[in-house]
Amino acid sequence: MTDTPARLLNLLSLLQTPREWPGSELAERLRVSPRTIRRDIDRLRDLGYPVEASRGSVGGYRLVAGAAMPPLLLDDEEAVAIAVGLRAGAGHAIEGVDEASVRALAKLEQVLPSRLRHRVSVLQNATVPLARGDGATIDPQTLTVMAATVTGQERLRFTYRAGDGAETKRLVEPYRLVSTGWRWYLVAYDLGREAWRTFRVDRVSEPFATGARFTPRELPTGDAAEFLTSSIQRRQPELAVEVSFAAPAEFVTARLPSAFGPLEPTGEHSCRLHVVMADSLEWVALRLALVDCEFTAHAPPELVAHLSELGARLTRAAVPPKSPPAERPAQPGAKE
């Protein structure tokens, strides 16, 4: 290959793949000598491309991140995929991304060959985006922090705003981010509630990567998308729970998940709970039953009724059915 500009472009295209290239392999690919490869690497560095070299028998060259983003070289399939993605992003729910997508798309389509512009138009015209939801947007930085903790398997803290505006602090083990096309969700294991949960990312604020690593748990069923779908379908309305306990607040707090929040002491040996929770009646009832003290549920009525039914069922389970008395064997000499 004697055309130096064309060779440099091909060399740059190879280096933009995420791997390290031995000089001998680059020379073989471009059909030049290793010495020519070394000169071309120097030319790319002079043009501002941060090409890093490693020495040794297995050493080679790779393109690393620099102070500025250099021009990218894309093949046909990559260019079409990015153009379609940018068109979709122009109507996305990430704050500021719609405008940025339009600017980037304009630059890309300006240099696309006509055959690729036609492919992009065909794909775009053959698809219909689902209408956006309530128009809620999210900070791209929030999504970036979450994505980093998912990839790095790192516990995440954040403030979560419920539908009624109430805010709670959460500590989770993030599993996957799922996009529905107009809204982003985080699927994660909530350590405070000791259960899997889904969170609307537009309701998340102050995300903080704790640095604490974890081993990912296994989802109860399916993949993250399936879990989100089933979670949305079975989502329960929020419960305004009010319960009084015949035990000190310290005793009850130690036996309830942190999701129930602080308790209000009402005496030396009593306390009261007021909390709004987006959890099922079954889960709330089970956690209350495990406190191991006398308590009275005051609200909501659905919880009171469920506890009554649960108590009756447990009582029936604890009392074995009466069996008929066993017949006594006849005594010798006894009259019939």
Contacts in CASP RR format, 6 or more apart in sequence:
PFRMAT RR
TARGET T0000
AUTHOR 0000-0000-0000
METHOD contacts of the structure
MODEL  1
MTDTPARLLNLLSLLQTPREWPGSELAERLRVSPRTIRRDIDRLRDLGYP
VEASRGSVGGYRLVAGAAMPPLLLDDEEAVAIAVGLRAGAGHAIEGVDEA
SVRALAKLEQVLPSRLRHRVSVLQNATVPLARGDGATIDPQTLTVMAATV
TGQERLRFTYRAGDGAETKRLVEPYRLVSTGWRWYLVAYDLGREAWRTFR
VDRVSEPFATGARFTPRELPTGDAAEFLTSSIQRRQPELAVEVSFAAPAE
FVTARLPSAFGPLEPTGEHSCRLHVVMADSLEWVALRLALVDCEFTAHAP
PELVAHLSELGARLTRAAVPPKSPPAERPAQPGAKE
1 7 0 8 1.000
1 10 0 8 1.000
1 30 0 8 1.000
1 31 0 8 1.000
1 32 0 8 1.000
4 40 0 8 1.000
7 30 0 8 1.000
7 32 0 8 1.000
7 40 0 8 1.000
8 40 0 8 1.000
8 43 0 8 1.000
8 44 0 8 1.000
9 73 0 8 1.000
10 29 0 8 1.000
10 30 0 8 1.000
11 26 0 8 1.000
11 30 0 8 1.000
11 37 0 8 1.000
11 40 0 8 1.000
11 41 0 8 1.000
11 44 0 8 1.000
12 44 0 8 1.000
12 49 0 8 1.000
12 63 0 8 1.000
12 73 0 8 1.000
13 73 0 8 1.000
13 75 0 8 1.000
14 21 0 8 1.000
14 26 0 8 1.000
14 29 0 8 1.000
15 21 0 8 1.000
15 44 0 8 1.000
15 49 0 8 1.000
15 51 0 8 1.000
15 61 0 8 1.000
15 62 0 8 1.000
15 63 0 8 1.000
16 63 0 8 1.000
16 72 0 8 1.000
16 73 0 8 1.000
19 62 0 8 1.000
20 54 0 8 1.000
20 59 0 8 1.000
20 60 0 8 1.000
20 61 0 8 1.000
20 62 0 8 1.000
21 60 0 8 1.000
21 61 0 8 1.000
21 62 0 8 1.000
22 58 0 8 1.000
22 59 0 8 1.000
22 60 0 8 1.000
23 34 0 8 1.000
23 37 0 8 1.000
23 60 0 8 1.000
23 61 0 8 1.000
24 34 0 8 1.000
26 37 0 8 1.000
26 61 0 8 1.000
27 33 0 8 1.000
27 34 0 8 1.000
27 36 0 8 1.000
27 37 0 8 1.000
30 36 0 8 1.000
30 37 0 8 1.000
32 40 0 8 1.000
41 51 0 8 1.000
41 53 0 8 1.000
41 61 0 8 1.000
44 51 0 8 1.000
45 51 0 8 1.000
47 70 0 8 1.000
48 70 0 8 1.000
49 63 0 8 1.000
49 70 0 8 1.000
50 63 0 8 1.000
50 64 0 8 1.000
50 65 0 8 1.000
50 66 0 8 1.000
51 61 0 8 1.000
51 62 0 8 1.000
51 63 0 8 1.000
51 64 0 8 1.000
52 61 0 8 1.000
52 62 0 8 1.000
52 63 0 8 1.000
52 64 0 8 1.000
53 59 0 8 1.000
53 60 0 8 1.000
53 61 0 8 1.000
54 60 0 8 1.000
54 62 0 8 1.000
74 82 0 8 1.000
76 116 0 8 1.000
79 108 0 8 1.000
79 112 0 8 1.000
79 116 0 8 1.000
80 116 0 8 1.000
80 119 0 8 1.000
80 120 0 8 1.000
80 123 0 8 1.000
82 108 0 8 1.000
83 105 0 8 1.000
83 108 0 8 1.000
83 109 0 8 1.000
83 112 0 8 1.000
83 116 0 8 1.000
83 120 0 8 1.000
84 120 0 8 1.000
84 123 0 8 1.000
84 124 0 8 1.000
85 101 0 8 1.000
86 101 0 8 1.000
86 102 0 8 1.000
86 104 0 8 1.000
86 105 0 8 1.000
86 108 0 8 1.000
87 101 0 8 1.000
87 105 0 8 1.000
87 120 0 8 1.000
87 124 0 8 1.000
88 129 0 8 1.000
89 97 0 8 1.000
89 98 0 8 1.000
89 101 0 8 1.000
90 98 0 8 1.000
90 101 0 8 1.000
90 102 0 8 1.000
90 105 0 8 1.000
91 98 0 8 1.000
91 101 0 8 1.000
91 129 0 8 1.000
91 132 0 8 1.000
92 98 0 8 1.000
92 101 0 8 1.000
92 181 0 8 1.000
92 182 0 8 1.000
93 132 0 8 1.000
93 135 0 8 1.000
93 136 0 8 1.000
93 137 0 8 1.000
93 138 0 8 1.000
93 181 0 8 1.000
93 182 0 8 1.000
93 183 0 8 1.000
93 184 0 8 1.000
93 202 0 8 1.000
94 137 0 8 1.000
94 138 0 8 1.000
94 140 0 8 1.000
94 143 0 8 1.000
94 184 0 8 1.000
95 137 0 8 1.000
95 138 0 8 1.000
95 139 0 8 1.000
95 140 0 8 1.000
96 137 0 8 1.000
96 140 0 8 1.000
97 140 0 8 1.000
109 117 0 8 1.000
109 120 0 8 1.000
112 120 0 8 1.000
129 181 0 8 1.000
130 180 0 8 1.000
130 181 0 8 1.000
130 182 0 8 1.000
131 182 0 8 1.000
132 182 0 8 1.000
133 182 0 8 1.000
133 183 0 8 1.000
135 182 0 8 1.000
136 183 0 8 1.000
136 200 0 8 1.000
136 202 0 8 1.000
137 202 0 8 1.000
138 184 0 8 1.000
138 201 0 8 1.000
138 202 0 8 1.000
138 204 0 8 1.000
142 201 0 8 1.000
142 204 0 8 1.000
142 205 0 8 1.000
142 207 0 8 1.000
143 177 0 8 1.000
143 184 0 8 1.000
143 201 0 8 1.000
145 156 0 8 1.000
145 207 0 8 1.000
145 208 0 8 1.000
145 209 0 8 1.000
146 156 0 8 1.000
146 174 0 8 1.000
146 177 0 8 1.000
146 186 0 8 1.000
146 201 0 8 1.000
146 204 0 8 1.000
146 207 0 8 1.000
147 177 0 8 1.000
148 154 0 8 1.000
148 209 0 8 1.000
149 155 0 8 1.000
149 156 0 8 1.000
149 174 0 8 1.000
149 209 0 8 1.000
150 174 0 8 1.000
150 175 0 8 1.000
150 176 0 8 1.000
150 177 0 8 1.000
152 213 0 8 1.000
153 173 0 8 1.000
153 213 0 8 1.000
153 214 0 8 1.000
153 215 0 8 1.000
153 216 0 8 1.000
154 174 0 8 1.000
154 209 0 8 1.000
154 210 0 8 1.000
154 211 0 8 1.000
154 212 0 8 1.000
154 213 0 8 1.000
154 214 0 8 1.000
155 171 0 8 1.000
155 172 0 8 1.000
155 173 0 8 1.000
155 174 0 8 1.000
155 191 0 8 1.000
155 209 0 8 1.000
155 210 0 8 1.000
155 211 0 8 1.000
155 212 0 8 1.000
155 213 0 8 1.000
155 214 0 8 1.000
156 171 0 8 1.000
156 172 0 8 1.000
156 173 0 8 1.000
156 174 0 8 1.000
156 188 0 8 1.000
156 207 0 8 1.000
156 208 0 8 1.000
156 209 0 8 1.000
156 210 0 8 1.000
157 169 0 8 1.000
157 170 0 8 1.000
157 171 0 8 1.000
157 206 0 8 1.000
157 207 0 8 1.000
157 208 0 8 1.000
157 210 0 8 1.000
158 169 0 8 1.000
158 170 0 8 1.000
158 172 0 8 1.000
158 204 0 8 1.000
158 205 0 8 1.000
158 206 0 8 1.000
158 207 0 8 1.000
158 208 0 8 1.000
159 167 0 8 1.000
159 168 0 8 1.000
159 169 0 8 1.000
159 170 0 8 1.000
159 204 0 8 1.000
159 205 0 8 1.000
159 206 0 8 1.000
160 167 0 8 1.000
160 168 0 8 1.000
160 169 0 8 1.000
160 170 0 8 1.000
160 199 0 8 1.000
160 203 0 8 1.000
160 204 0 8 1.000
161 167 0 8 1.000
161 203 0 8 1.000
161 204 0 8 1.000
161 205 0 8 1.000
162 168 0 8 1.000
162 203 0 8 1.000
162 238 0 8 1.000
162 276 0 8 1.000
162 278 0 8 1.000
163 203 0 8 1.000
163 238 0 8 1.000
164 238 0 8 1.000
164 276 0 8 1.000
166 276 0 8 1.000
168 259 0 8 1.000
170 190 0 8 1.000
170 192 0 8 1.000
170 199 0 8 1.000
171 190 0 8 1.000
171 191 0 8 1.000
171 192 0 8 1.000
171 210 0 8 1.000
172 186 0 8 1.000
172 188 0 8 1.000
172 189 0 8 1.000
172 190 0 8 1.000
172 191 0 8 1.000
172 197 0 8 1.000
172 199 0 8 1.000
173 188 0 8 1.000
173 189 0 8 1.000
173 191 0 8 1.000
173 214 0 8 1.000
173 216 0 8 1.000
173 217 0 8 1.000
174 186 0 8 1.000
174 187 0 8 1.000
174 188 0 8 1.000
175 187 0 8 1.000
175 188 0 8 1.000
175 189 0 8 1.000
175 196 0 8 1.000
175 216 0 8 1.000
175 217 0 8 1.000
175 219 0 8 1.000
175 224 0 8 1.000
176 186 0 8 1.000
176 187 0 8 1.000
176 223 0 8 1.000
176 224 0 8 1.000
177 184 0 8 1.000
177 185 0 8 1.000
177 186 0 8 1.000
177 187 0 8 1.000
177 201 0 8 1.000
178 184 0 8 1.000
178 185 0 8 1.000
178 186 0 8 1.000
178 187 0 8 1.000
178 198 0 8 1.000
178 224 0 8 1.000
178 225 0 8 1.000
178 228 0 8 1.000
179 185 0 8 1.000
180 228 0 8 1.000
183 200 0 8 1.000
183 201 0 8 1.000
183 202 0 8 1.000
184 200 0 8 1.000
184 201 0 8 1.000
184 202 0 8 1.000
185 198 0 8 1.000
185 199 0 8 1.000
185 200 0 8 1.000
185 201 0 8 1.000
185 228 0 8 1.000
186 198 0 8 1.000
186 199 0 8 1.000
186 201 0 8 1.000
186 204 0 8 1.000
187 196 0 8 1.000
187 197 0 8 1.000
187 198 0 8 1.000
187 219 0 8 1.000
187 224 0 8 1.000
187 227 0 8 1.000
187 228 0 8 1.000
188 196 0 8 1.000
188 197 0 8 1.000
188 198 0 8 1.000
188 199 0 8 1.000
189 195 0 8 1.000
189 196 0 8 1.000
189 197 0 8 1.000
189 217 0 8 1.000
190 196 0 8 1.000
190 197 0 8 1.000
190 259 0 8 1.000
192 257 0 8 1.000
192 258 0 8 1.000
192 259 0 8 1.000
193 257 0 8 1.000
193 258 0 8 1.000
193 259 0 8 1.000
193 279 0 8 1.000
194 257 0 8 1.000
195 283 0 8 1.000
196 219 0 8 1.000
196 220 0 8 1.000
196 227 0 8 1.000
197 231 0 8 1.000
198 227 0 8 1.000
198 228 0 8 1.000
198 231 0 8 1.000
198 232 0 8 1.000
219 227 0 8 1.000
220 227 0 8 1.000
221 227 0 8 1.000
221 230 0 8 1.000
235 278 0 8 1.000
236 278 0 8 1.000
236 279 0 8 1.000
236 280 0 8 1.000
236 281 0 8 1.000
237 278 0 8 1.000
238 276 0 8 1.000
238 277 0 8 1.000
238 278 0 8 1.000
239 276 0 8 1.000
239 277 0 8 1.000
239 278 0 8 1.000
239 279 0 8 1.000
239 281 0 8 1.000
239 284 0 8 1.000
239 300 0 8 1.000
239 302 0 8 1.000
239 303 0 8 1.000
240 274 0 8 1.000
240 275 0 8 1.000
240 276 0 8 1.000
240 299 0 8 1.000
240 300 0 8 1.000
241 260 0 8 1.000
241 273 0 8 1.000
241 274 0 8 1.000
241 275 0 8 1.000
241 276 0 8 1.000
241 277 0 8 1.000
241 284 0 8 1.000
241 297 0 8 1.000
241 299 0 8 1.000
241 300 0 8 1.000
241 303 0 8 1.000
242 272 0 8 1.000
242 273 0 8 1.000
242 274 0 8 1.000
242 297 0 8 1.000
242 298 0 8 1.000
242 299 0 8 1.000
242 300 0 8 1.000
243 272 0 8 1.000
243 273 0 8 1.000
243 288 0 8 1.000
243 295 0 8 1.000
243 296 0 8 1.000
243 297 0 8 1.000
243 298 0 8 1.000
244 266 0 8 1.000
244 270 0 8 1.000
244 271 0 8 1.000
244 272 0 8 1.000
244 273 0 8 1.000
244 295 0 8 1.000
244 296 0 8 1.000
244 298 0 8 1.000
245 252 0 8 1.000
245 263 0 8 1.000
245 270 0 8 1.000
245 271 0 8 1.000
245 272 0 8 1.000
245 273 0 8 1.000
245 291 0 8 1.000
245 293 0 8 1.000
245 294 0 8 1.000
245 295 0 8 1.000
246 269 0 8 1.000
246 270 0 8 1.000
246 293 0 8 1.000
246 294 0 8 1.000
246 295 0 8 1.000
247 269 0 8 1.000
247 270 0 8 1.000
247 271 0 8 1.000
247 291 0 8 1.000
247 293 0 8 1.000
247 294 0 8 1.000
248 265 0 8 1.000
248 268 0 8 1.000
248 269 0 8 1.000
248 270 0 8 1.000
248 271 0 8 1.000
249 263 0 8 1.000
249 264 0 8 1.000
249 265 0 8 1.000
249 271 0 8 1.000
251 293 0 8 1.000
252 263 0 8 1.000
252 271 0 8 1.000
252 273 0 8 1.000
252 291 0 8 1.000
252 293 0 8 1.000
253 262 0 8 1.000
253 263 0 8 1.000
255 290 0 8 1.000
255 291 0 8 1.000
255 292 0 8 1.000
256 287 0 8 1.000
256 291 0 8 1.000
257 287 0 8 1.000
259 277 0 8 1.000
259 279 0 8 1.000
260 273 0 8 1.000
260 275 0 8 1.000
260 277 0 8 1.000
260 287 0 8 1.000
261 273 0 8 1.000
261 275 0 8 1.000
263 271 0 8 1.000
263 272 0 8 1.000
263 273 0 8 1.000
264 271 0 8 1.000
264 272 0 8 1.000
264 273 0 8 1.000
264 274 0 8 1.000
265 271 0 8 1.000
266 272 0 8 1.000
277 284 0 8 1.000
281 302 0 8 1.000
281 303 0 8 1.000
281 306 0 8 1.000
282 306 0 8 1.000
284 303 0 8 1.000
285 303 0 8 1.000
285 306 0 8 1.000
285 307 0 8 1.000
285 310 0 8 1.000
288 295 0 8 1.000
288 297 0 8 1.000
288 307 0 8 1.000
289 310 0 8 1.000
297 303 0 8 1.000
297 304 0 8 1.000
297 307 0 8 1.000
298 304 0 8 1.000
END
